[in-house]
Amino acid sequence: MKLTIDGHKIRRKLKKTPIKKTRLASWRALHADTDTWAEEILFKFYREAPAWRKLELADDFRKSMLLLAESGLKSRNPDASPEEIRRMMADMLLGPELAAKVYGNYK
């Protein structure tokens, strides 16, 4: 198999560098405390709900996670201004390097 990186050709022999496969935990193992009747209701909803509703739920989840992250930053930095919190969020979400390119250097 030939790969190119920045115009340079490299070779990768699959036999010499095998890809390690990691087995993920099953749904049951991750949700051992959930009753099976509740799972059945949830799976039925996932099967029958229209796509717009599933996307709406995913967006609600995203907004909740952003609020949770923001409140964590505020609790760890009580004296930070709203602009500083926004910049810290950018560092957390984009990574410091990309956030610096987009918003300029911080501190």
Sequence and secondary structure as in RCSB ss.txt:
>XXXX:A:sequence
MKLTIDGHKIRRKLKKTPIKKTRLASWRALHADTDTWAEEILFKFYREAPAWRKLELADDFRKSMLLLAESGLKS
RNPDASPEEIRRMMADMLLGPELAAKVYGNYK
>XXXX:A:secstr
 EEEETTEEEE  TTTS         HHHHTTTS HHHHHHHHHHHHHS HHHHHHHHHHHHHHHHHHHHHHHHH
H TT  HHHHHHHHHHHHH HHHHHHHH    
